[in-house]
Amino acid sequence: MSLKIYNTLSREKELFSPIEEGLVGMYVCGPTVYSDVHLGNCRTFISFDVIYRYLKYLGYKVRYVRNITDAGHLEGDRDLGDDKFTKKAKLEKLEPMEIVQKYTLGFHDVMRIFNTLPPSIEPTATGHITEQIKMAEQIIANGYAYVVDGTVYFDVEKYNKEKPYGILTNRKLEDLLEGTRDLGGQDEKRGRLDFALWIKAKPEHLMQWPSPWGMGFPGWHIECSAMSEKYLGKKFDIHGGGMDLAATHHTNEIAQNQACYKTSPANIWMHTNMLTVNGARMSKSAGNGFYRVSYLQATIRC
């Protein structure tokens, strides 16, 4: 049976042909476990559960990797704001790993309510610090990253001279720069779009690890690059996630992998749409999400 998949990268439906006959490697960006998941978050995971089941139904042996982000995710996508785990831990007067454990278990509870299958592997960012440091070191050695006072930044404009940085969303660097504020001498980054591979930790930061550049923690984007390569290789079949990840997170993943391994990580990029409430995207920051109580009530009514 032939299967066609819409590929965000090519913006076309493509006939699916796995890299290795009979085997499929699929990586999906999982939850950031600093709070409860809402129905909008679940939409992506339910969608890829259906895809996982269908690939298995077609007879493929599927290695489905869905990560847990339990460190390094700042409030802003471009290395701005507080660390979400540190902020929540201080607010609730708990250890960060208590926050991680609480909301990871809650996420699994919700996935069971929706009868989704568990992934083949569910790696955590904190369990792969070594891999992320090694990847950052290789990107520096290849000339696409630089160190400033203990923080490692990816040099987007240098990379873009060789590979189109905005290839996933079909946007030119000039267009992306137009929507980004000027550094104005107030930022240690060389370029406005540069992003952190490793971030220097302040003394009060609760989650930090030793590295060649001092105590710090990984940038959000490098986590998925390191974990997908470890379990699926430098090139695999399908990379998935919500469409909100395409412009920054997945764009940066492609750049990191190209800079480190000279190849894009996945042949096909799949993105799910967003759930909306009264025309607005459901999100934690907007406070318009439907959470676990709603799921349980709906389940009981059914």
N, C-alpha and C positions, 0 to 999 in steps of 0.2 A: 504494500500500500504506500503510495507516495504522499508526502507531507510537505506543504508549503507554509513558511513562517515569514511574517513581516519583520524585516531586519531594520532597526532604527538607523544603523550605520549606513546602509545602502539606500534606505527609504524605498524599498521595494519588497514584494513578496518573493521569497527565494525557495527553490526546491531544497529541502533539508537533506544533507548528506553528511553523516558524522565523520570525524577525522579517522576513527578506527571503526571498521565495519562491525555492527552489532552492539557497539558501546557508545554511550552518551555521557559526556561530562557537563554538568550544569551547576553554575554558581549563582546564588541569589543573595543579595544584600539583606541581612536580617535586621532585627530590631536593636535599637539603642536602649538598653534596659535600665533607665533611670526613673521610669514611671510606667503606669499601666498603658498597654496598647489600646487604641480605640478602633472602631469599626473601619475607619479609613486605612489604618495600618494593616488591618487584617485582610483587606481586599487584595493586596499584593500577594500575601502568603497563600490565600485560598486560590487565587488565580494560578499560581505556580504549582500548587498541589494538584490542580486539574491537569496541568501540562505534564507534570511528573507521572501521574497515573496514566495519561494517554500514551506517553512514550513507552511506558512499561507494557501497556496493552498492545502496542504495535510490535512488541517482542524485543525491544532494546533492553540491555542491561544498563541501568542508569546509576551513575554516582552523582547524587544530588547533595551539594554542599551549601548550607545556609548558615552564615556566621552569626555570632552574638557580639555586638559592640559593647564592651564593658569598660572602655577607657578611651581617652583621647578625643572625645567628641565635644568640641566647644559649642557655645550657643550660636555662633555665627559660622556659616560654611567657609568663610575665608579667614580663619584663625582669629576670630574676634570673640570677645565675651569670655565668660567664666566657663570652666569645665563643668559639664552637666552633672557628673557624678559627685564631684567635690561639693558643688553648690547644694545638691539634694542631701548629701550626707551631713553637712553642717546644719541644714535646715531641720532635719529630723533627728539630729544628734546621734547618728549611727556611723559605723565604719562604712567606707565606700563599698566593700564587698558584701556587707549586709544589704545595701541597696540593690546591688547586682543580683544577689541570691533571691531576694524578695520578688523582684520584677521579672527575673528569668522564670521562676516557678509560676508566676502569674501569667506570663506569656504562654507557657506550655499548657496551663489550665484552659486558657481561651482557645488555643489550637485544638485541644481535645473536644471542646464543645462543638467546634465546627467539623469534627471528625476528619481532620487532615492527617496525612501520614507524616511521621517524623522524617527528617532528611537523613541521608546516609551518614553524613558527618556534620557536626555542629560545632565548629571551632570557635574559640574566644580570642579576642584581641590580646588580653593579658597573658594568654597561654602561648603567644607567638611573638613575644618581644624580640627574641634573638633573631628571628627571620626578618623582622621589620628593620632592625638595626643593620643587618647584613645587606639588605636591599638598598637602604639609604647610602651605605658606604660604597656600593657598586655604582650607584647613580652619581655620586660625587666623583669617583674614579673615572667615570665615563665623561665627565665634564659638564653635567647638566644640573648640578646642585652646588650650593656654596654654604659655608658656615659663618654665622654672625653671632658671636657671644653665646655659644652653646645651642643655638637653634639652627637647624638645617632647612634651607629653602630650595625649592625647585625653581630653576631659571626658565620661566615660560617663554620669554621672548627669544632666548638662545635656542631653545628646543624648536620653536616655531619656524626658525630659519631652515630647518631640515625636514620637519614634519608638521602638517597643519594641526595646530592645537585644538581648534574647534570642529574637527572633522565629524564628531558624533552628532552635533546639532546643526551642522552645515553653516557655521558662522565664522567669519574672518576675524583675525586677531584685532584688526582696527575697529571693528564693530563692538567687540567685547571691551576694548579699552575705553570706548566712548561712554560706556555705562559704569565705569569704575572711577572712583575719586582719585585725584592726583595725590601722590604721597606728600608733596610739599615739604620734603626734608624732615618729616616727623615720623617716618617709618624706616626700619632698618632693612627692609626689602629693597632689592635693586629695581624690581619692576612691580607695577600695580597688581598684576595677576599672579605673581609668584605666591606659592603656597608652601606650608610647612610640612616637611617629612618627619621631623623630630623637633619638639618644642622644649626649650629650657624651662625647668620647673622653678617656681618661686619657692622659698624655704617653707612656706605654709601650705604648699600644694600637697594634698593627701596621697595622691597616687603618682609615684615617680620611680624611675629605674636608672641604674648606672649605664652609661654609654660612652663611646669614645669622645663625646663632646660635653660630658658632664651629666649631672642628674637631670632627668627629663621624662617625657612621655611621648608616645608616637602621635603623629598627625592622623586625622581620621581616614584620609584617603589611602595611605600606604597600608593600612591594616588589611583591606580586602585584596590588594595586589599581592601581598605576601602570603595570605592564607589560600587564595585561589591557586597560586603557583605551587604551593606545597602539596596540595591534595589533587590538583587537576593538571598540573604541568604548565609550561610557559604558554601553551596554546590549547584551548579547549573549545567545546562546541557552542555552548549557550551561556550568556551572562544576562541575568535578569534583575529587575528591581522596579520601583515606582518611577513614573516619568519625571518626578521632581528631582531625581538623582542624576538625570542625563547631563544637564548643563554644567554641573560642577563636579560632583563625586565621580561619576563614570568617565567624564572627560579627563579628569586628573588621573584616574586609574590607567587609561589608555596611554597617557603621556609618560607615566612612571614606568609602565611595562616596556614601552618602546625605548625609553632612555636606558633601562637596565638590561633588557633581554633582546632588544631590536625586533620586537614583534608585538602586535596588539594581542591582548589576552584571549579574546573570544572571536570566533567566526561570526556569530549572530548575537546581536543585542536586542533583548526584548524588554519592553516597558509597559507596565499597566497604567491605566488612567487613574485619576484621583476621584475619590468620593466627595460629593459636595453637599452642603447644607444651606438651603436658601440662596443658592448660587455661589456660595463661597467654599473654597476648599476646606475640608475637615482637617483640622490640625490642633495640636496641643497648645500652640501659642495663641491661637484664636479662641480657645476655650469652647469650641463648638462640637467636640467629639462625643460619641456615644460609647460608654465604657462597659465593663464586665457586668454590672447590675442589669443593664439593658439586655445583654446577651442571655443571662440566666432567666430573666422574666419572659423573654421571647421563647426560650427553650421550654419553659414550664407551660406556656400557653399552647405550644404545639403538641 
